[in-house]
Amino acid sequence: MKYQLIHQTEYRYAQPVANSYNLAWLTPRQLPYQQVEYSSVSVNPAPSLIQQRSDSFGNTQHFIHVQPPHKQLSVTSRSTLQVMPRHNVLKIRDATDSSGLFAHLRQHTDAITLDALLCQHASRMIPLLPAAKSVIMPLMQPGQNILQLAQALNQLIFTEFKYDPEFSTVVTPLSEVLAHKRGVCQDFAQLAISCLRSVGIPARYVSGYLQTRPPEGQPRLVGADASHAWFAVFEPTLGWIDFDPTNNILADEQHLTLAWGRDYADVVPLKGILHGNGGHQLSVAVDVVPLAE
Amino acid sequence: MSVMPQPIHEQQHWHDLPQWRQLLFWWQRQPAQRLQQLYNELQHQLRENGATFDPWHQQQRQLDLMPWLISETQWQQLEAGIAQRHQLLNAILHDLYGPQQLLQQQIIPPDVIFLNKDYLLPCSGLLDTATWLPMLATDIGRNSNGQFCAYSDNTQLPAGLGYVLEHRLAFNNTTTELNSEVKKSQLAGFFRQMQQLLQHGHGNGSEHKLAGLLTHNQRDAAYFEHAFLANYLDIALVQGADLMFKDSRLWLKTLSGLQPLQSLLRYLPDNSCDPLELEPGSSGSAGLLQSIRQKQLLCVNPPGSALLDSGALLPFLAQCCEFLLQQPLLLPTVPALWCGNASQLAQIQSDSHNYCLQHLLSAQQWQLAGLTATEQTALWQQVARQPAAYIARQLLPLSQLPCCDKNGELQPRSGALRVFSLLTDRDVGQAEVTVMPGALGRVSTDSHKLQHADRAGFSAGFTAKDVWVLANKAQAVSLLKSAKHQVTLSRQSGLLPSRVADHLFWLGRYNERLNLICRALRAALTLLNNNNTGDNTRQDARCLLSFCLHANSSSDDSAGYALPGLQPALDQLFSADNPTGVVGIMKNLLYNAQSVREYFGEDTWYVLDKLQNAIYRWPTQPQWQQPATLLRTLDEIVLLQTAIYGLNNETMSRTQTLRFMDLGQHLERAQQSCSLLQAVFANTPPTDELMEALLRLADTLMTYRRRYHTELHPLAIMDLLLLDDSTPRSVSYQCARLLRQTEKLPALHNDNKLSREQRLAMELVTLLQQIDLQQLFDAQQHALPGLSLQLHQLQQTLRQLSDSVTLSYFNHADLSSQWQSF
C-alpha cells in the first residue's frame, strides 16, 4: 500500500519566544517492509539550523534551532512511502518458547541481540511494576511460545483496557494506566512492554501512524488521523515482530513506522525546549492518505 | 575468610632518599611552636578559610605540613601506568559509544552497560575520531603487595585540580626555605598544557575564541575550586545561563555581545549538561551535545564519560586492555567482581568485609564491613533480585604516612592519591598523555572512608597532603609564578558575563536601599526615643516609616503616602518573613552577592558573612516604645553595609564590574532621595524636628548649619538635597554621576549616536537644571503641587533608565526564567 503522509505540529506561545531548540523523530524508517520514496521536514519560521543524524537505534533525528522571536512555530513532515504486507500471522507458530529465547540471549552478543538486550530492562518511562507482572503471569501457559504469549497479551489489553483519550497525557505514569485500566495507544504499548520485560522478554516501543478508514459511504476527513504507537517483541530467528494492542492486531500494511526505542521518551515525534515563562498551545494534524497505485 | 593485610608504611620507600633526610633534618630543627605557626599559616592560605559565606559551613579541608614524597623511579613507573590507563579508558569510551566490540566479543557483559545509569544513549557516536577523554583523575592507593594500584576513575567531575594548585602555592608561600632545599617537579607545565588544550579546541578557525569552565549554581566548596581554577587558567567561569547555542556552537553572553566558545572545562554532572537531549529541566545548555557532535566545542570531558566513574568496568579492565591495546595492563587495578556471575557473587559474599558494593542503576555504594548482619542479609536479598546490576571492588590496605597534627606532632594516617592526566591529539589518531607530576594527597584515620567513591566531588572535608614528586636539580627550574604571569595577559577571565553584570547592578541597588531604609528607620526611632513623644513627633515618625514601607515595594509611588499606625508599620518593616521589609532587602542583597562571589575579595566576604549573621540574630518582636535594641541592630547593619562600598572600591579591579555596581547604587540613591523628599515635603508642611531628622539622615546637618546657621527653611533644604551637586547625597550629584557612568558603558552599536542610557541620564540632568525652587514653594514656604510633579517626573525617568540598562545589557541573561520543555 502506498501512502502520502503529512504530520503538522503547531505551537502558539503566549509571549514571543526567541531561541527554541527542538528534536524531531518524524522521518519514516527505511525497512524491508517499508520503502520511503520521499521524506522532508520543514519548519516555519525558517530555522537557523536544522541538522539530521541517525540516532543509536538507527532512527532519523532532526535537531532544529529557531532563533528570531516568534509566537508560532510549525514543524511539518511530508513523506511518500510504500508499506508491504509482512505476513507475520503465519510466522507466530514458528517462534521459540521463553527458554529458547533466554538461551539465545545468554549465548549471543551480536549487534542484533545487543539491541534486544538493551530492550530487556526498565527504562525511563517504563518501570517494571509488580502490577504489570501480575497482568502477564496468568497468560503464561506450558508449551506456549513467546509470540503466542505476546498475542494473548495484545488481546488482553484490547479487551480489558478502555481506550480513553481524555484520561492520559504523554506523562501519565504506567501505574495510573494500570490502576484505572484506561489509556491511549502509547500507554497500551508501554504497558505491554512493561509486562513482557518483567518476565525477561525484550520488547521495544514503535512510533508511527495507522491508516484509518472512514465509515462506509463517507469521505476521508483531512487531518483526522493521529500519531500511533505499538510494541515489538524480539524473537531470535524471526527478529522483531510488531503487535498493536490498541486494535488487537499485528502491525501490517496499515502501520507506517517512524522510529523505535526503549520507550516513548527515546522517540518523541517532536520535543522542544525554550527559555521563557509563558504558556503555549499545541495543535497536531496528521494525514495518512492512501494513494492509488 | 582472608584477613586484611597490614598496611605498609610509605616512609619505607623514603629511607634512601636524600630529600627525605633533608626534610627530616629541617623538621627536627624547627621548634614545636614554629611548626604550629607554619601549620596555621598553611591553613590560612586555603582560600575559603575566613571567607565562608554560610555560617553553618565549617571549613573542613586542612593541609598537612608534612608533604607526601614520591621518588623519581616510583613516579616514572606510576606515570607510565597512568598514561596507559588513560589511553585505555579513552579507547573503551570510543568502543562503548561506538561499535561495541567489547560487548560483541563478550569482554564486557552487556548488562553491565545497559543496566548502568551512566550509559547515556544520546551520547552514542558523539565523537567519532576525536579524543573521548581529554582529562582523567585516577584514585590510587597501595595494594597488599605494596604497589600503587588504581581503585577509582573520575572523569565527570575531576575534583581536586584546583586544590593541588592551591596547596602547592600555599607551600611556596609558607615554607620558603624548605622549598629551595628539596628539589621537586613543578606543576606549571601541566597547567600550561591544559591551557593549550583549551585554547586550541578542535583547532578549527583562527579567530580569537574563548574557553570556559562550566560550574553549578550552588556556592559550595566545589564552586570555590572552580573559581580558583578558572582564574588560574584564565578562562571564563560560566554557568548554563551564560551560554547559548547558535550556528552549531555555544556562545558566551557577555556585556559586549555573544562571544564564541571553543572549549569547555565541564564541572556539571553528565546528565545535567543539556536539557534538550539529556535530563529535561537541568541547568546546562541546550545544544551542548550538538556543538560537540559538530566538532565546534571541545568538552573536557564530554557527557557520557561518567560510565567510567561508575566502576562498572573495573572487573573487566585487564581483558579490555589486552583486547583494545594488545598489551598487559601496566598499573595494577583494584580487584573487582561482577555479581551477575554466580561464582563471583559467592566469592564476594564469603569475603564481604573486604569489599565495597556498588549499584550501577542508582550509583549507591555500601562498605560491607560497616553493615550489621541484618543489613547485609537485606542487601543480599536486594542484590539477588537483579545481581547483574551490582559490582564489588576490594578495599585496598593503603599505606600509612606521617602526618602533622595542629600541635606539630607526627601521627600515622592512611593515604591515597588522586593523579591527573591529559590526553591531547597530536595528529589524527595519535593522542598523547601528559601526567601531572604531583597529585592531590588525601589522608585519614579511616582507610575505608578514603576509598568511598565520592562521585559528586569532595562533599565532606578532608585532610590534604601536597605531593612532591622528587626531581633531580636539572628539572626543578620552572616556577608557578612565571606561568601565572603569562596567563594574565589575555584577560579572558576578565570578560564580564551579562548575568554577572545583572547581579552586580542589583547588588548596588539593594545595598543602597538597605542603607537608606536603615537610616530612615533610625531617624524615626530616634524621634520616638526622645522623651517628648507628642502627636507631632509620632506624625513625623510615621512619615519616615511610610517612606521605608514604600522604598522596597514595587508599587508605584504615585499611589500617595497613606500614613500607617506606628506599630503595624514597624511590624511590617522588621518582620523577618516580609519580602519588602529590612530582612527582605538583606536577603536580596546577599543573594546577588552570593551569585557573583568570585568577584569579591575575602574581606568583603567577611562583611557579608556578618550581615548574614545579623539576619539570624534578628529581633523578633520590635517595640517602638523600647527602640534601643532596634537602634543597635540598625547601627550594626549600616556599619557593615557601608563597609561593602569601601571594600569593593578597593578590591574590584575590573572596571566594568565596578561600573554596574556603581550605576545601581547611584540610581537607587537618586530614586529613594526623590521619594524621601516627596514624603517629607509634598503633603503637610514638615515640622522642624522632621526637617532636622531629614538632614541628619542625609549626613548633611553640619553642611546645612554651616551655610544657614540654625534656621530650618524647606526651600534651603530642598536646594541642598535636590539641586546642589556638591552634596554627595543630593539627587543632582547622583544624576551627574549616572551621566558619567553611562558614557563609559560598553557600546552596543557601532554608530556614533548616544545610547538610550546616555540620553536618559542627560534628561535627568536637564530636568534638575530646569527646576526653579522659588516657583515650587509659596510665600509661607509650603510646597506647591508642582514640586510633587517634578519629583514624580524624576523618579519616572530614573525608572526608565534602570529598565533601559536591563534591556540593553542583561536581557539575554534572563535570570527569572528556567528552561521549559514543551
Interface residues (C-beta under 8 A of the other chain):
Chain A: Y11 N19 Y21 N22 L23 S48 L49 Q51 R53 D55 S56 F63 H65 Q67 T109 D110 A111 L114 L117 L118 Q120 H121 R262 D266 K271 G272 I273 L274 H275 G276 N277 H280 L282
Chain B: Q100 L103 Q104 Q105 Q106 P110 D111 F114 L115 L121 P122 S124 G125 M244 F245 K246 D247 S248 P275 L276 E277 P280 A286 G287 Q290 R293 Q294 D814 S816 S817 Q818 W819 Q820 S821 F822
